[in-house]
C-alpha cells in the first residue's frame, strides 16, 4: 500500500501547487483546466477533401 500512498501524496502536492498559483480562486483554476483541455483536444491538422484526393492542412 505504500506505493499508492506515494502516488496520492504526489497528486495532492501538484494539486496544491496549482491552486496556490491561482491564489485558490476556483474560477481561475477551472478556467486554466478548461484552457489546457482545449489545447490538448484541438486537432493540429485538418483533413480536407479535394475531389478524389485528400490533403492535410496545418490547423491553428
C-alpha positions as CSV (number, residue, x, y, z in Angstrom):
1,X,0.0,0.0,0.0
2,X,2.9,2.4,0.3
3,X,3.2,2.9,-3.4
4,X,-0.4,4.1,-3.7
5,X,0.1,6.4,-0.8
6,X,3.1,7.9,-2.5
7,X,1.1,8.5,-5.7
8,X,-1.8,10.1,-3.8
9,X,0.7,12.4,-1.9
10,X,2.3,13.4,-5.2
11,X,-1.1,14.2,-6.8
12,X,-2.1,16.2,-3.8
13,X,1.2,18.1,-3.9
14,X,0.7,19.1,-7.6
15,X,-3.0,20.0,-6.9
16,X,-1.9,22.3,-4.1
17,X,0.8,24.0,-6.2
18,X,-1.8,24.5,-9.0
19,X,-4.3,26.0,-6.6
20,X,-1.7,28.2,-5.0
21,X,-0.6,29.5,-8.4
22,X,-4.2,30.9,-8.8
23,X,-4.5,32.1,-5.2
24,X,-7.1,29.3,-4.6
25,X,-9.6,31.1,-6.9
26,X,-11.8,28.3,-8.2
27,X,-13.0,30.2,-11.2
28,X,-9.3,30.8,-12.3
29,X,-8.4,27.2,-11.6
30,X,-11.3,25.9,-13.6
31,X,-10.6,28.3,-16.4
32,X,-7.0,27.1,-16.6
33,X,-8.1,23.4,-16.7
34,X,-10.6,24.2,-19.5
35,X,-7.9,26.1,-21.5
36,X,-5.4,23.3,-21.1
37,X,-8.1,20.8,-22.1
38,X,-8.9,22.7,-25.2
39,X,-5.2,22.8,-26.2
40,X,-4.9,19.0,-25.8
41,X,-8.1,18.1,-27.8
42,X,-7.9,20.7,-30.6
43,X,-6.8,18.9,-33.7
44,X,-3.4,20.0,-35.0
45,X,-4.2,19.1,-38.6
46,X,-7.4,19.2,-40.7
47,X,-8.2,16.8,-43.5
48,X,-9.9,18.5,-46.4
49,X,-11.4,16.6,-49.3
50,X,-10.4,18.0,-52.7
51,X,-12.1,16.0,-55.4
52,X,-11.0,12.4,-55.0
53,X,-7.8,13.4,-53.2
54,X,-7.3,14.2,-49.6
55,X,-5.0,16.9,-48.4
56,X,-3.8,17.7,-44.9
57,X,-3.7,21.3,-43.8
58,X,-2.0,22.6,-40.7
59,X,-4.6,23.9,-38.2
60,X,-4.2,26.7,-35.8
